[in-house]
């Protein structure tokens, strides 16, 4: 099932019965389409029901930051990454802008969302290289995919996610 416009912003998920031992589970594939690109670039097994629940909550609570919204896309991703994963161990992680499912982040892809008053901007990275010694990701050779949608489009997407989840699991 694809919800949204894959050439702008969409989510794609499919329950895979063979990945569920009792055929009642919700393991499957969960992908994001941003500006026509698929994130992640390979299949990852996720709990679809859980990820839809989390994504709905995140999309209903998008944080506004006009200065980040207007930044050049690579600069915005670096800023959002460092807000989410600060290098100072005394600072708490701030996940307001981070919507990446854990299984996808574990593969070094990141998806962020930020709004201004009228629009919502999605920013996703290509796979980032992880520097084990510094415990951080590196941004050189990073490709950033971005999409901007209206709040009306966002509301429609969230409504479809809610409807699909209800039809699929209840």
N, C-alpha and C positions, 0 to 999 in steps of 0.2 A: 504494500500500500504506500503510495506517495501522496503526501499532503503538502500542498503549496506548489510553487512554480520552480522546477529544478534549475531554470536559467536565472533565477533570482535567489529565492530562499525556499527550501523544502526539507522535509524529513521523510525518510523512507524506512519502513520497518516491516518485517515479515517473520511470523512465528515459523520455526522449522521443527516439525514434528519429530524428525529423527534425532534431534538434539534434546528431546524431552523423553526421559525413560518411561514415563507413565502416559504420554500423549496428552497430559493435562497441564504441563508446565508452560512457561512463557519465554523459554530461551529462543533466541533467534537473531536476526540481523537488524542493526539500527544504523542508518547512515544519514548524513547531512548533505544537502546539495547547496552550495553557495556559489553564486555567479557561474553556474554550470559545472563546477568541480565537485567531486565526491570526496567527502571526509568521513572516515579514513579511506585510504586507498586500497585496503584489503579487508576481508571479512573478519569480523570479531564477534564472538558469541556474547550476547548481552541478555539480561532479563528485561524483555520488552515492556511488560506491565510496569515494572519499577521505573524504568527510564521515561516512559510516557508520563507517569505521575510526577516525577521530578521536573521534567521539562515543562509541563503545564504550570507548575508552581513558579518556576524560574521566569517563564514568559509573562506571567501575570504580575511579576514584581521586578521589572527591569529598572535599573538605576539610571538616573539622568545625570549627565555630565557634559555640558555643552563644549567645554574646551577639548575633552578627549574625542567627542563626536566629530569635531572639526579638524582634528589632527590628520596628517598624512598617515596612510594605513599602516605602514611598517612601524612608525613611531608610536601610533596608538596601540598596536599589539604589544610592543615592548613595555609601554606604560602599564597596560592592563595586566600583563604577565607579572610585573614587579609589584603591583597592588595585590594581586592574588597570592603570589609567592615571594614575599619580601626577603631580601638577603640578610637583613638584620634579624637575628634569631629572637630578639626581644619584642619584635612586632608580630602581631597576630596576622594570620592569613585573612584576607578579605575577599570572599567569594561572590560579591554582589554582581560582578560582570561576567563571571565564569559559568558557562553552561555545558562544558564538555563532560560527557559521561565518563566515569572512571576507567572503563575498559579502553576507551579511545585515548584518554590522556596517558594511560599506561603505555601506549604505543607512540607517545611524543607528538601527538596532534593536539591543538588547542583551539577552542571556539569561545569567543567572547561576544557579548552584546552590550550596547550602550545606547541611550536615547538622548534626544533633545526634546523639546516640547512637542514636536509634530511627527517625528520619524524615529525609526529604530534601525540601528546599524549593526550588522553581524560581521565579525571579522574572524577568519579561520586561518591557521597556519598550515603550511606543508609540514612534513615530519621534521621536527627539530632535533639537532644533535644534542645529546646530554653530556655535560662535562662532570664526570664522577668526582674528580678532585675538588671542584668548586661547588658541587651539588646544585647545579643550575643548568638551564638550557642555553644554547648558543644561538644567536640570531643571524649570523652571517649565512648567506645563501638561502635565507628564508624567503619563501613565497607566501604572500598574503592574499587571500581571497576575501572579497567584501561584497556585501549586499545591503541595500537600504530599502526598507519597506515602510508603509504608512501604518499607523496604529489600527486603522480599519482592516488592513490586510492581516496584521498580527492577530486581531480579535477573531477574524474568520478562521485562521489557521488553528488557534487554540480551541475554538468551538468544534472544529472538525476532529481534533485530537481527542477531545472529551467524548464526542459522539462515537468515534471509532472504539475508544477504550471501553465504553459502556456496552456497545454491541459485541465486542470481541470477548469480554470477560464476564458479562452478566446475563 
